[in-house]
Amino acid sequence: MKEPVDIAVDIDGNILVADNGIGSILVLEPSGKLMRNIGSPGNEKGHFKDLSSVTVAPNGDIVVADSRIQVSSLLWFPFELIFLNISVY
């Protein structure tokens, strides 16, 4: 981690860390082992600029906000990340 700014825990107990230093969400197992990264720095779909928060909705969706007030709902299927919604205000 380079610049963690927020943390959340998903319904499976995995730890989600919003990290501005690498411009992505780190997904860690409860033991702390890195499972995957979500997104990367940039301005396109799947990219984040100045992450500000990460949380988990009651249905398990991962919700991420960045400095563009972009709110992304993410859904994990085995081996694939689906962006359900991106709203820019």
Rosetta blueprint (number, residue, H / E / L):
1 M L
2 K L
3 E L
4 P E
5 V E
6 D E
7 I E
8 A E
9 V E
10 D L
11 I L
12 D L
13 G L
14 N L
15 I E
16 L E
17 V E
18 A E
19 D E
20 N L
21 G L
22 I L
23 G L
24 S E
25 I E
26 L E
27 V E
28 L E
29 E L
30 P L
31 S L
32 G L
33 K L
34 L E
35 M E
36 R E
37 N E
38 I E
39 G L
40 S E
41 P E
42 G L
43 N L
44 E L
45 K L
46 G L
47 H E
48 F E
49 K L
50 D L
51 L E
52 S E
53 S E
54 V E
55 T E
56 V E
57 A L
58 P L
59 N L
60 G L
61 D L
62 I E
63 V E
64 V E
65 A E
66 D E
67 S L
68 R L
69 I L
70 Q E
71 V E
72 S E
73 S E
74 L E
75 L E
76 W E
77 F E
78 P L
79 F L
80 E E
81 L E
82 I E
83 F E
84 L E
85 N E
86 I E
87 S E
88 V E
89 Y L
